Amino acid sequence: MAPPALFFLAAHPIAWLILIAIALLPAIVAFSRGHRHPWVILLLNLFLGWTGFVWLGTLIWALLGRPRHELISAPGSYVGMVSPDGRWTWDGRRWVPLGGPPAPPY
């Protein structure tokens, strides 16, 4: 008598990796998006995610939460300001080069 096909699926390591990735999907999304509270989402997901309600709640929180490093430009801010020599611009966090010297013609 042959064992059922579900037995082979449950014993397959790739199936386990896929199931673990689905179970930890809210934490994976939170860490990849640079969420403000990824560790809280991971802990809630690990300890209470099996309920389903908490898993869905943490997934929504991870998708809708603002990233930690969000660039906010307010009226009157210096975002987009160009340096006096015209080679740098301010992006809200640091000075970024505007290109550099023109390429030589060939």
N, CA, C and O of each residue as an XYZ file, in Angstrom:
424
protein
N       0.834     -1.169      0.000
C       0.000      0.000      0.000
C       0.887      1.244      0.000
O       1.806      1.354      0.812
N       0.615      2.167     -0.899
C       1.435      3.374     -1.040
C       0.974      4.437     -0.053
O      -0.224      4.583      0.192
N       1.929      5.186      0.518
C       1.533      6.271      1.428
C       0.844      7.386      0.648
O       1.095      7.545     -0.547
N      -0.002      8.142      1.287
C      -0.714      9.206      0.580
C       0.246     10.295      0.096
O       1.333     10.478      0.645
N      -0.182     11.010     -0.941
C       0.655     12.051     -1.539
C       0.884     13.200     -0.569
O       1.910     13.876     -0.648
N      -0.045     13.430      0.336
C       0.110     14.512      1.303
C       1.296     14.260      2.220
O       1.934     15.205      2.686
N       1.596     12.997      2.482
C       2.751     12.660      3.300
C       4.036     13.138      2.642
O       4.913     13.678      3.317
N       4.157     12.948      1.331
C       5.363     13.380      0.624
C       5.462     14.902      0.586
O       6.557     15.456      0.674
N       4.315     15.580      0.454
C       4.318     17.036      0.445
C       4.750     17.578      1.801
O       5.517     18.539      1.868
N       4.268     16.977      2.876
C       4.618     17.450      4.214
C       6.070     17.163      4.557
O       6.665     17.884      5.358
N       6.649     16.134      3.974
C       8.026     15.773      4.282
C       9.020     16.501      3.395
O      10.226     16.374      3.603
N       8.554     17.252      2.419
C       9.455     17.913      1.478
C       9.969     19.226      2.083
O       9.167     20.041      2.540
N      11.298     19.447      2.092
C      11.841     20.652      2.728
C      11.452     21.944      2.011
O      11.299     22.974      2.667
N      11.290     21.924      0.705
C      10.900     23.137     -0.009
C       9.473     23.541      0.365
O       9.166     24.730      0.456
N       8.610     22.562      0.578
C       7.246     22.865      1.013
C       7.273     23.541      2.378
O       6.509     24.476      2.621
N       8.146     23.080      3.272
C       8.261     23.714      4.587
C       8.782     25.140      4.464
O       8.299     26.032      5.162
N       9.755     25.371      3.590
C      10.285     26.728      3.407
C       9.214     27.674      2.873
O       9.137     28.829      3.290
N       8.399     27.188      1.962
C       7.316     28.019      1.419
C       6.293     28.334      2.505
O       5.826     29.469      2.605
N       5.941     27.343      3.316
C       4.986     27.570      4.407
C       5.532     28.546      5.451
O       4.786     29.381      5.962
N       6.812     28.450      5.769
C       7.422     29.373      6.730
C       7.459     30.780      6.150
O       7.207     31.749      6.866
N       7.772     30.905      4.853
C       7.790     32.229      4.220
C       6.403     32.859      4.218
O       6.275     34.065      4.427
N       5.382     32.075      3.991
C       4.010     32.606      4.029
C       3.647     33.009      5.458
O       3.008     34.040      5.668
N       4.047     32.211      6.427
C       3.730     32.525      7.820
C       4.433     33.800      8.279
O       3.880     34.561      9.073
N       5.640     34.035      7.790
C       6.406     35.207      8.194
C       6.295     36.356      7.190
O       7.083     37.300      7.254
N       5.356     36.296      6.286
C       5.207     37.316      5.252
C       5.059     38.735      5.818
O       5.679     39.649      5.276
N       4.275     38.968      6.872
C       4.204     40.336      7.403
C       5.558     40.868      7.875
O       5.875     42.034      7.643
N       6.350     40.036      8.528
C       7.668     40.477      8.984
C       8.607     40.710      7.807
O       9.397     41.654      7.824
N       8.530     39.864      6.790
C       9.372     40.035      5.609
C       9.040     41.347      4.915
O       9.938     42.080      4.499
N       7.753     41.641      4.790
C       7.327     42.901      4.170
C       7.784     44.088      5.011
O       8.264     45.083      4.468
N       7.639     43.993      6.325
C       8.026     45.106      7.205
C       9.517     45.397      7.118
O       9.915     46.560      7.037
N      10.343     44.363      7.133
C      11.784     44.584      7.054
C      12.193     45.078      5.674
O      13.081     45.923      5.570
N      11.577     44.581      4.622
C      11.975     44.998      3.275
C      11.534     46.426      2.970
O      12.196     47.109      2.189
N      10.436     46.899      3.560
C       9.970     48.264      3.332
C      10.615     49.269      4.269
O      10.380     50.469      4.124
N      11.419     48.822      5.224
C      12.015     49.736      6.180
C      10.979     50.317      7.120
O      11.002     51.512      7.415
N      10.072     49.479      7.591
C       8.983     49.900      8.481
C       9.552     50.448      9.780
O      10.665     50.102     10.177
N       8.785     51.301     10.434
C       9.233     51.906     11.689
C       9.330     50.887     12.827
O      10.169     51.046     13.714
N       8.501     49.858     12.823
C       8.465     48.881     13.914
C       8.534     47.446     13.380
O       7.610     46.669     13.618
N       9.591     47.078     12.672
C       9.625     45.722     12.112
C       9.783     44.633     13.170
O       9.285     43.522     12.992
N      10.477     44.944     14.277
C      10.677     43.918     15.307
C       9.382     43.624     16.057
O       9.141     42.486     16.461
N       8.554     44.641     16.245
C       7.262     44.421     16.897
C       6.379     43.539     16.014
O       5.698     42.635     16.497
N       6.405     43.823     14.711
C       5.621     43.009     13.778
C       6.132     41.574     13.773
O       5.333     40.639     13.739
N       7.451     41.383     13.807
C       8.007     40.028     13.828
C       7.599     39.286     15.093
O       7.202     38.123     15.022
N       7.689     39.939     16.251
C       7.340     39.265     17.506
C       5.850     38.928     17.568
O       5.472     37.837     17.994
N       5.003     39.875     17.139
C       3.571     39.572     17.103
C       3.287     38.421     16.146
O       2.463     37.549     16.422
N       3.990     38.439     15.013
C       3.790     37.401     14.011
C       4.250     36.032     14.529
O       3.590     35.024     14.277
N       5.364     35.991     15.244
C       5.876     34.718     15.747
C       4.982     34.126     16.837
O       4.705     32.926     16.836
N       4.531     34.977     17.770
C       3.824     34.451     18.926
C       2.307     34.398     18.759
O       1.653     33.551     19.368
N       1.736     35.294     17.940
C       0.281     35.313     17.812
C      -0.198     35.192     16.367
O      -1.401     35.230     16.108
N       0.731     35.046     15.431
C       0.342     34.988     14.029
C      -0.462     33.752     13.673
O      -1.186     33.750     12.677
N      -0.348     32.717     14.462
C      -1.074     31.473     14.179
C      -2.581     31.654     14.304
O      -3.344     30.821     13.816
N      -3.027     32.749     14.960
C      -4.466     32.952     15.115
C      -5.141     33.352     13.813
O      -6.345     33.153     13.656
N      -4.399     33.901     12.900
C      -4.977     34.331     11.626
C      -5.367     35.786     11.661
O      -5.060     36.534     10.732
N      -6.050     36.207     12.731
C      -6.433     37.612     12.856
C      -5.202     38.488     13.050
O      -5.083     39.547     12.434
N      -4.300     38.049     13.897
C      -3.085     38.820     14.141
C      -2.200     38.798     12.899
O      -1.567     39.804     12.578
N      -2.145     37.671     12.199
C      -1.361     37.582     10.966
C      -1.872     38.591      9.938
O      -1.085     39.311      9.324
N      -3.172     38.638      9.756
C      -3.757     39.574      8.801
C      -3.554     41.017      9.259
O      -3.271     41.893      8.441
N      -3.694     41.266     10.544
C      -3.483     42.613     11.070
C      -2.050     43.089     10.909
O      -1.811     44.239     10.540
N      -1.090     42.200     11.187
C       0.307     42.596     11.022
C       0.663     42.767      9.548
O       1.497     43.608      9.211
N       0.050     41.989      8.672
C       0.298     42.164      7.239
C      -0.219     43.522      6.769
O       0.463     44.223      6.023
N      -1.412     43.889      7.202
C      -1.959     45.203      6.835
C      -1.106     46.309      7.428
O      -0.844     47.309      6.760
N      -0.668     46.149      8.668
C       0.176     47.151      9.319
C       1.505     47.293      8.580
O       1.998     48.406      8.395
N       2.082     46.175      8.159
C       3.350     46.231      7.446
C       3.196     46.900      6.078
O       4.104     47.594      5.620
N       2.059     46.696      5.433
C       1.853     47.283      4.108
C       1.484     48.758      4.180
O       1.882     49.531      3.309
N       0.738     49.162      5.193
C       0.250     50.534      5.262
C       1.106     51.453      6.115
O       0.964     52.673      6.025
N       1.976     50.914      6.927
C       2.801     51.757      7.791
C       3.814     52.562      6.998
O       4.302     52.131      5.953
N       4.121     53.756      7.528
C       5.094     54.605      6.850
C       6.494     54.048      7.034
O       6.824     53.541      8.106
N       7.322     54.135      6.000
C       8.715     53.705      6.148
C       9.469     54.589      7.138
O       9.079     55.730      7.385
N      10.534     54.063      7.694
C      11.323     54.776      8.681
C      12.001     55.995      8.064
O      12.048     57.053      8.691
N      12.522     55.867      6.852
C      13.273     56.943      6.214
C      12.453     57.548      5.089
O      12.807     57.443      3.915
N      11.370     58.171      5.460
C      10.526     58.795      4.454
C      10.950     60.245      4.289
O      11.112     60.967      5.272
N      11.127     60.665      3.053
C      11.537     62.022      2.754
C      10.292     62.892      2.676
O       9.423     62.669      1.833
N      10.209     63.874      3.547
C       9.043     64.748      3.572
C       9.490     66.136      3.150
O      10.393     66.718      3.751
N       8.860     66.657      2.125
C       9.185     68.007      1.709
C       8.016     68.907      2.050
O       6.895     68.697      1.587
N       8.285     69.895      2.851
C       7.257     70.827      3.281
C       7.443     72.143      2.540
O       8.541     72.437      2.067
N       6.400     72.924      2.435
C       6.564     74.231      1.800
C       7.601     75.059      2.546
O       7.582     75.132      3.774
N       8.485     75.668      1.814
C       9.531     76.476      2.415
C      10.745     75.676      2.818
O      11.667     76.235      3.411
N      10.784     74.388      2.522
C      11.953     73.600      2.876
C      13.032     73.789      1.814
O      12.795     74.405      0.775
N      14.192     73.262      2.084
C      15.311     73.432      1.178
C      15.487     72.250      0.230
O      16.526     72.140     -0.421
N      14.490     71.360      0.139
C      14.577     70.217     -0.756
C      14.589     70.726     -2.196
O      13.730     71.518     -2.586
N      15.540     70.283     -2.963
C      15.679     70.724     -4.348
C      16.586     71.925     -4.507
O      16.815     72.386     -5.625
N      17.109     72.441     -3.395
C      17.998     73.590     -3.471
C      19.297     73.190     -4.154
O      19.811     72.098     -3.910
N      19.834     74.055     -5.006
C      21.071     73.792     -5.735
C      22.171     74.642     -5.119
O      21.939     75.788     -4.732
N      23.384     74.068     -5.029
C      24.509     74.789     -4.457
C      24.907     75.966     -5.354
O      24.558     75.987     -6.534
N      25.634     76.947     -4.803
C      26.007     78.117     -5.611
C      26.822     77.780     -6.851
O      26.728     78.482     -7.858
N      27.626     76.710     -6.798
C      28.403     76.360     -7.988
C      27.606     75.507     -8.971
O      28.100     75.200    -10.056
N      26.378     75.120     -8.610
C      25.504     74.396     -9.523
C      25.835     72.927     -9.703
O      25.323     72.295    -10.627
N      26.676     72.365     -8.847
C      27.062     70.964     -9.004
C      26.395     70.035     -8.007
O      26.513     68.819     -8.156
N      25.691     70.552     -6.984
C      25.095     69.727     -5.940
C      23.656     70.164     -5.711
O      23.306     71.323     -5.934
N      22.828     69.229     -5.265
C      21.457     69.537     -4.871
C      21.169     68.865     -3.531
O      21.728     67.812     -3.224
N      20.291     69.481     -2.734
C      19.927     68.961     -1.421
C      18.654     68.134     -1.554
O      17.637     68.643     -2.023
N      18.694     66.857     -1.147
C      17.523     65.992     -1.276
C      16.739     65.859      0.027
O      15.814     65.052      0.110
N      17.093     66.628      1.024
C      16.403     66.575      2.304
C      17.217     65.904      3.384
O      16.958     66.107      4.570
N      18.202     65.104      2.991
C      19.070     64.424      3.958
C      20.538     64.694      3.706
O      21.327     64.752      4.648
N      20.917     64.860      2.441
C      22.332     65.018      2.117
C      22.476     65.750      0.786
O      21.507     65.905      0.043
N      23.680     66.190      0.498
C      23.972     66.817     -0.786
C      24.269     65.734     -1.809
O      25.055     64.825     -1.545
N      23.640     65.829     -2.977
C      23.768     64.828     -4.038
C      24.351     65.516     -5.271
O      23.898     66.601     -5.634
N      25.360     64.902     -5.931
C      25.921     65.542     -7.124
C      24.905     65.606     -8.254
O      24.073     64.712     -8.408
N      24.980     66.649     -9.026
C      24.052     66.859    -10.137
C      24.585     66.335    -11.461
O      24.059     66.729    -12.501
N      25.528     65.529    -11.488
C      26.015     64.977    -12.747
C      27.516     64.988    -12.799
O      28.133     63.923    -12.816
N      28.117     66.128    -12.824
C      29.562     66.246    -12.917
C      29.946     66.945    -14.218
O      29.110     67.573    -14.868
N      31.205     66.829    -14.583
C      31.637     67.500    -15.811
C      31.015     66.862    -17.044
O      30.742     65.662    -17.040
N      30.788     67.632    -18.091
C      30.205     67.042    -19.300
C      31.148     66.035    -19.939
O      32.371     66.146    -19.844
N      30.552     65.063    -20.583
C      31.343     64.024    -21.252
C      32.055     64.625    -22.466
O      31.482     65.465    -23.159
N      33.293     64.209    -22.730
C      34.016     64.744    -23.887
C      33.347     64.263    -25.187
O      32.905     63.117    -25.271
N      33.277     65.143    -26.197
C      32.668     64.724    -27.483
C      33.581     63.762    -28.226
O      34.796     63.956    -28.245
N      33.026     62.748    -28.827
C      33.795     61.768    -29.611
C      33.271     61.724    -31.003
O      33.777     60.965    -31.829
